Amino acid sequence: MPQLSQAKTLGGVGSILMILSFVPAVGWLLAIAGAIMVLVAIKYVSEIVEDKSIFNNMLLAIILGIVGLVVGITVILGTVLSVFGVGNLASWFSSIPRGVPGVYTPPAIPSGGLPSLILGALTGLAVIWVLLIVSAILVRRSYSSMSQKLGVGMFNTTGLIYLIGAALTIVVVGVIILFVALVLNVVSFFSIPDQQMPHSAAPQPTSM
């Protein structure tokens, strides 16, 4: 049987690693490792408080986030390939001198191709945005349940901030808010008590 102290350590350290995703070269590896640690921590909490929805909501949130990113990027790349042509892009890439610094002029947009490029880019970004919001709603549900079952109100706040940040990723401020949510995630996990309190004695989180 997992212990809350294990979930506390795994979730806290994993959240710190996710913040380090901005580190050049290795940041993405740290982010993946951190996300796995956080997911395992949430799995532990779900088992301890006997609420499977906590883990299921978070797992589904991650799946939807990945699907949205893959589908959105595929739509954008598909549009670029369709407008420029695979052969033209391949010729352009092969013409770039290897190891020579400088600014390279991209191939000219074919006549009438600009509207298709804009539409494809907007469609891809819209897919990513919509599924990110749906994913954030599930994260909020998972964290709200954790907040209630563990008596750690910061989880409820973290879920809310994450949802607001996801909704505002359409503008730059959303990315900043998401970073704040990551920082609050660290605080939330390290606020988990080492021993589970009786539900009746646990402090009720403040609704936001």
C-alpha positions as CSV (number, residue, x, y, z in Angstrom):
1,M,0.0,0.0,0.0
2,P,1.5,3.3,-1.0
3,Q,2.0,6.0,1.6
4,L,1.1,9.7,1.4
5,S,4.8,10.6,2.2
6,Q,5.7,8.8,-1.0
7,A,3.1,10.7,-3.0
8,K,4.3,13.9,-1.4
9,T,8.0,13.3,-2.4
10,L,7.3,12.0,-5.9
11,G,4.8,14.8,-6.7
12,G,6.9,17.6,-5.3
13,V,10.1,16.5,-7.0
14,G,8.3,15.7,-10.3
15,S,6.6,19.2,-10.3
16,I,10.1,20.8,-9.9
17,L,11.4,18.8,-12.8
18,M,8.4,20.0,-14.9
19,I,9.3,23.6,-14.1
20,L,12.9,22.8,-15.5
21,S,11.4,22.1,-18.9
22,F,12.7,25.5,-19.9
23,V,16.3,24.3,-19.5
24,P,17.9,24.1,-23.0
25,A,18.7,20.7,-24.6
26,V,17.6,18.5,-21.6
27,G,14.5,20.4,-20.5
28,W,12.0,18.2,-22.4
29,L,13.5,15.1,-20.8
30,L,13.2,16.6,-17.4
31,A,9.6,17.5,-18.1
32,I,8.7,14.0,-19.2
33,A,10.3,12.5,-16.2
34,G,8.6,15.0,-13.9
35,A,5.2,14.4,-15.5
36,I,5.6,10.6,-15.0
37,M,6.5,11.1,-11.3
38,V,3.5,13.4,-10.8
39,L,1.2,10.9,-12.4
40,V,2.5,8.1,-10.2
41,A,2.0,10.4,-7.1
42,I,-1.6,11.0,-8.2
43,K,-2.0,7.3,-8.6
44,Y,-0.8,6.7,-5.1
45,V,-3.2,9.4,-3.7
46,S,-6.1,7.9,-5.7
47,E,-5.4,4.5,-4.1
48,I,-5.0,5.9,-0.6
49,V,-8.2,7.9,-0.6
50,E,-10.0,5.2,-2.5
51,D,-11.2,7.5,-5.3
52,K,-10.3,6.1,-8.8
53,S,-11.7,9.2,-10.5
54,I,-8.7,11.3,-9.3
55,F,-6.2,9.2,-11.3
56,N,-8.6,8.5,-14.2
57,N,-9.3,12.2,-14.8
58,M,-5.6,13.1,-14.7
59,L,-4.6,10.2,-17.1
60,L,-7.4,11.2,-19.5
61,A,-6.2,14.8,-19.3
62,I,-2.7,13.9,-20.3
63,I,-3.9,11.7,-23.2
64,L,-6.2,14.5,-24.5
65,G,-3.3,17.0,-24.2
66,I,-1.0,14.7,-26.2
67,V,-3.7,13.9,-28.8
68,G,-4.4,17.6,-29.3
69,L,-0.8,18.5,-29.8
70,V,-0.2,15.6,-32.3
71,V,-3.4,16.3,-34.3
72,G,-2.8,20.1,-34.3
73,I,0.8,19.8,-35.5
74,T,-0.2,17.2,-38.1
75,V,-2.8,19.6,-39.5
76,I,-0.3,22.5,-39.7
77,L,2.4,20.4,-41.3
78,G,0.0,18.8,-43.7
79,T,-1.1,22.3,-44.8
80,V,2.5,23.5,-45.3
81,L,3.3,20.4,-47.3
82,S,0.2,20.8,-49.4
83,V,0.8,24.4,-50.2
84,F,4.6,24.2,-50.9
85,G,4.8,20.7,-52.1
86,V,7.1,18.0,-50.7
87,G,9.6,18.3,-53.5
88,N,10.0,22.1,-53.2
89,L,10.5,21.9,-49.5
90,A,13.0,19.1,-49.9
91,S,14.9,21.0,-52.5
92,W,15.0,24.1,-50.2
93,F,16.3,22.2,-47.2
94,S,19.0,20.5,-49.3
95,S,20.1,23.8,-50.6
96,I,20.9,25.2,-47.1
97,P,24.7,25.1,-46.5
98,R,25.5,22.8,-43.6
99,G,27.5,24.3,-40.7
100,V,27.3,27.8,-42.2
101,P,25.7,30.4,-39.9
102,G,23.3,32.9,-41.5
103,V,19.7,33.8,-42.2
104,Y,18.1,31.7,-45.0
105,T,15.2,32.9,-47.0
106,P,12.3,30.5,-47.0
107,P,10.7,29.5,-50.3
108,A,8.2,31.9,-51.7
109,I,4.5,31.2,-51.0
110,P,2.8,30.0,-54.2
111,S,0.2,32.2,-55.7
112,G,-3.1,31.7,-53.8
113,G,-1.5,29.6,-51.1
114,L,-1.5,32.2,-48.3
115,P,-5.2,31.8,-47.4
116,S,-4.7,28.0,-47.2
117,L,-1.6,28.5,-44.9
118,I,-3.5,30.8,-42.6
119,L,-6.6,28.6,-42.5
120,G,-4.5,25.5,-41.8
121,A,-2.4,27.2,-39.1
122,L,-5.6,28.5,-37.4
123,T,-7.3,25.1,-37.6
124,G,-4.3,23.3,-36.1
125,L,-3.9,25.9,-33.3
126,A,-7.7,25.7,-32.6
127,V,-7.5,21.9,-32.2
128,I,-4.6,22.2,-29.7
129,W,-6.4,25.0,-27.8
130,V,-9.7,23.3,-27.5
131,L,-8.3,20.0,-26.3
132,L,-5.9,21.8,-23.9
133,I,-9.0,23.4,-22.3
134,V,-10.8,20.1,-22.1
135,S,-7.6,18.6,-20.6
136,A,-7.4,21.4,-18.1
137,I,-11.0,20.9,-17.0
138,L,-10.1,17.2,-16.1
139,V,-7.0,18.4,-14.3
140,R,-9.2,20.8,-12.3
141,R,-11.6,17.9,-11.4
142,S,-8.7,15.7,-10.3
143,Y,-7.1,18.4,-8.2
144,S,-10.5,19.5,-6.7
145,S,-11.0,15.9,-5.5
146,M,-7.5,15.7,-4.1
147,S,-8.1,19.0,-2.3
148,Q,-11.2,17.7,-0.7
149,K,-9.9,14.3,0.3
150,L,-6.6,15.5,1.6
151,G,-7.6,18.8,3.0
152,V,-5.0,20.6,1.0
153,G,-6.7,23.7,-0.4
154,M,-3.7,24.6,-2.6
155,F,-4.6,21.8,-5.0
156,N,-8.0,23.4,-5.7
157,T,-6.2,26.8,-6.3
158,T,-3.6,25.1,-8.6
159,G,-6.4,23.4,-10.7
160,L,-8.2,26.7,-11.1
161,I,-5.1,28.6,-12.1
162,Y,-4.1,25.9,-14.6
163,L,-7.6,26.0,-16.2
164,I,-7.4,29.8,-16.5
165,G,-3.9,29.6,-18.0
166,A,-5.0,27.0,-20.5
167,A,-8.0,29.1,-21.6
168,L,-5.7,32.1,-22.0
169,T,-3.0,30.4,-24.0
170,I,-4.5,32.0,-27.0
171,V,-2.6,35.1,-25.7
172,V,0.9,35.3,-24.2
173,V,-0.4,35.8,-20.7
174,G,-1.7,32.3,-20.6
175,V,1.8,30.8,-20.8
176,I,2.8,32.9,-17.8
177,I,-0.3,31.8,-15.8
178,L,0.5,28.1,-16.6
179,F,4.0,28.6,-15.3
180,V,2.5,30.0,-12.1
181,A,0.3,26.9,-11.9
182,L,3.4,24.7,-12.1
183,V,5.0,26.6,-9.2
184,L,1.8,26.2,-7.2
185,N,1.9,22.5,-8.0
186,V,5.1,22.1,-6.2
187,V,3.6,23.9,-3.1
188,S,0.5,21.7,-3.3
189,F,2.4,18.4,-3.3
190,F,4.8,19.4,-0.5
191,S,1.7,20.5,1.5
192,I,0.4,16.9,1.6
193,P,0.4,15.6,5.2
194,D,2.5,12.5,5.8
195,Q,-0.4,10.7,7.3
196,Q,-4.0,10.8,6.0
197,M,-6.3,12.7,8.3
198,P,-9.8,11.4,9.1
199,H,-12.2,13.0,6.5
200,S,-14.3,14.6,9.2
201,A,-11.1,16.2,10.7
202,A,-9.6,17.4,7.5
203,P,-9.9,21.1,6.9
204,Q,-12.2,22.0,4.1
205,P,-10.6,23.7,1.1
206,T,-11.7,27.1,0.1
207,S,-13.8,27.1,-3.1
208,M,-12.6,29.3,-5.9
